[in-house]
């Protein structure tokens, strides 16, 4: 495989990663991963993601955001700092943001408010979003379509990524139509998960990206272990089997899509 892979969603600052981040990055590179997007889900992890992106330029990028699980906390006071972080040139997206009706760890109304505040922030900063939607695909599609329209007006080339999409191909299509990328994670490798393989097979080529969501959701061959960016190869392989494409073609395609959303933002921010 000569084309590098792009892991579009990793929680590299999660406490489960106890070793030197350079070791994680080295293993990723050795496995064929060229770039990783490190996501924040609260203020400390967002700050840490920015630090990491600064430490590994061109290899690790950062996204900063408050996860829907944070929606019942006193988050309005955190927005000024989040805005400051979001403006950093190492930050290529706002995320992880979204709605989670599955865990229900915070109220639906507060989740909505938090999501809307961060969509506004993304527009203000001219950056795309990384969206978590669990058991909320039909609830969130309106807000995302509206955001995509505003993002296009703002000159944001791709509005965002629907991360670790857990819905069906039919549920994904409205997001695709709005211009979103749809990200496939480790569950595509699970024997019972035919629905995700059908999704991976049916998405338009220009809409497909891949991720680990590490340290969570290890692919089948690594189940029971902590996931990490190097393990994305198994996910890429499952996507290539589902689509009847070579691994090389999947690598090329998904990395090109990821770079179209994240690296365009970066090029603009740094004036290159
Ligand atoms: Zn995540």
Boltz pocket constraint, residues with backbone or C-beta under 6 A from the ligand:
constraints:
  - pocket:
      binder: B
      contacts: [[A, 9], [A, 11], [A, 39], [A, 96], [A, 213]]
      max_distance: 6.0
